[in-house]
Amino acid sequence: MINILFFASLKDAVGVESLTWNGEGLTVEELKQALVKERNINGLDSVMTAVNEEFADSDTVLKAGDTVAFIPPVSGG
């Protein structure tokens, strides 16, 4: 199992701060596609992704026990 964390506006859109998911062996991109398909979570195409507190790209392969964080773009002034 992997832990998924949602931040900022994405957390509000999803309605939860975190999920546990059976995503071992998936790439980050495959995980995003599964979340869109199975949980109807939109907006993942523009997020930054971190795996175990290190920024990750879409082809990073996930392992059991990983923590994936989806961080939407923020604006401010």
ZIZIGI-V165780 format. One record per residue. N is the residue number from 1. RES is the residue in three letters. OMEGA is omega as a letter, one per 40 degrees, with the letter a starting at -180 (none if undefined). D_FIRST is the distance of its C-alpha to the first C-alpha in whole Angstrom. Layout:
N|RES|OMEGA|D_FIRST / N|RES|OMEGA|D_FIRST
//
This chain:
1|MET|i|0 / 2|ILE|i|4 / 3|ASN|i|7 / 4|ILE|i|10 / 5|LEU|i|13 / 6|PHE|a|16 / 7|PHE|i|20 / 8|ALA|a|23 / 9|SER|i|25 / 10|LEU|i|21 / 11|LYS|i|20 / 12|ASP|a|23 / 13|ALA|a|23 / 14|VAL|i|19 / 15|GLY|i|20 / 16|VAL|i|18 / 17|GLU|a|17 / 18|SER|i|13 / 19|LEU|i|10 / 20|THR|a|6 / 21|TRP|i|5 / 22|ASN|a|5 / 23|GLY|i|6 / 24|GLU|i|6 / 25|GLY|i|10 / 26|LEU|i|11 / 27|THR|i|14 / 28|VAL|i|14 / 29|GLU|i|17 / 30|GLU|i|15 / 31|LEU|i|12 / 32|LYS|a|15 / 33|GLN|i|17 / 34|ALA|i|14 / 35|LEU|i|14 / 36|VAL|a|18 / 37|LYS|a|18 / 38|GLU|a|16 / 39|ARG|i|17 / 40|ASN|i|20 / 41|ILE|a|19 / 42|ASN|i|22 / 43|GLY|a|23 / 44|LEU|a|20 / 45|ASP|a|22 / 46|SER|a|24 / 47|VAL|i|22 / 48|MET|a|21 / 49|THR|i|18 / 50|ALA|i|16 / 51|VAL|a|14 / 52|ASN|i|14 / 53|GLU|i|17 / 54|GLU|i|19 / 55|PHE|a|20 / 56|ALA|i|18 / 57|ASP|a|20 / 58|SER|a|19 / 59|ASP|i|18 / 60|THR|a|16 / 61|VAL|a|13 / 62|LEU|i|10 / 63|LYS|i|8 / 64|ALA|i|5 / 65|GLY|i|6 / 66|ASP|i|8 / 67|THR|a|9 / 68|VAL|i|11 / 69|ALA|i|14 / 70|PHE|a|17 / 71|ILE|a|20 / 72|PRO|i|23 / 73|PRO|i|26 / 74|VAL|i|29 / 75|SER|a|32 / 76|GLY|a|35 / 77|GLY|none|38
//
